[in-house]
Amino acid sequence: MIFAGLDSKEYIVKKGIGKKEKIVGFEYRVFKSTEDAYDEDLDIDVIHEINQGIFPCIWINITYKLNVLTESDLMVIEQKLKLQRIASS
């Protein structure tokens, strides 16, 4: 659908990321401005460091089972999806 010089594409990924039963769920949100990051109680300086102050950007929260999904599993996901961690837990 095209609106006033804008276009969009919708995607569904057929193949999962291969971590069945390890990832419980995930949530994402589009940050349109600094205020959206404040809504999630995030350090805005860290967000600006990652996105260089450019909005919109996408925040993703992955929920996983402790002692089931390893740190190396997480690194594979982060590399595959080109994710940058906001803070270490």
C-alpha positions in Angstrom: 0.0 0.0 0.0 1.5 3.4 -1.0 0.6 6.6 0.8 1.9 10.1 -0.2 5.3 8.9 -1.4 5.7 6.3 1.4 5.8 2.6 1.0 5.8 -0.4 3.4 6.5 -4.1 3.2 5.2 -6.7 5.6 7.2 -9.9 6.3 6.7 -13.2 8.0 9.8 -15.3 8.6 9.1 -19.0 7.8 12.1 -20.3 9.6 12.4 -19.8 13.4 15.7 -18.9 15.0 16.2 -22.5 16.1 15.7 -22.1 19.9 12.4 -23.9 20.3 11.3 -24.3 23.9 14.2 -22.1 25.1 12.7 -18.7 24.2 9.4 -18.2 26.1 8.4 -15.1 24.2 9.4 -11.8 22.9 8.0 -8.3 22.6 8.9 -5.4 20.4 8.1 -1.8 20.2 8.9 1.0 17.8 10.4 4.0 19.5 9.3 7.0 17.5 11.0 9.4 19.9 13.0 9.8 23.1 9.8 9.8 25.1 9.1 6.2 24.0 12.4 5.0 25.5 11.5 6.8 28.8 8.2 4.9 28.8 10.2 1.6 29.0 12.4 3.1 31.8 15.5 2.8 29.7 18.7 4.9 29.9 18.3 7.4 27.0 22.0 8.0 26.8 22.6 4.4 26.0 19.8 4.4 23.4 21.3 7.4 21.8 24.7 5.8 21.8 23.3 2.8 19.9 20.9 4.5 17.5 23.1 7.7 17.2 20.0 9.7 18.2 18.1 8.6 15.1 14.4 7.7 15.5 12.4 5.6 14.8 14.3 2.5 16.1 13.0 -0.8 17.4 13.3 -2.1 21.0 13.1 -5.9 21.4 12.8 -7.9 24.7 13.5 -11.6 24.5 12.3 -13.7 27.4 14.1 -17.0 27.9 14.5 -19.8 30.3 17.5 -19.5 32.7 20.0 -22.4 32.5 18.4 -23.5 29.2 19.4 -20.8 26.8 23.1 -20.3 27.1 25.1 -17.1 26.7 26.5 -18.5 23.4 22.9 -19.2 22.3 22.1 -15.5 22.9 25.2 -14.4 21.0 24.1 -16.4 18.0 20.6 -14.8 18.1 22.2 -11.3 18.5 24.6 -11.9 15.6 22.0 -13.4 13.3 19.4 -10.6 13.9 22.1 -7.9 14.3 20.8 -7.0 17.8 22.7 -4.7 20.1 22.3 -5.1 23.9 21.0 -2.2 25.8 22.3 -3.5 29.2 23.7 -6.7 30.6 21.5 -8.6 33.0 
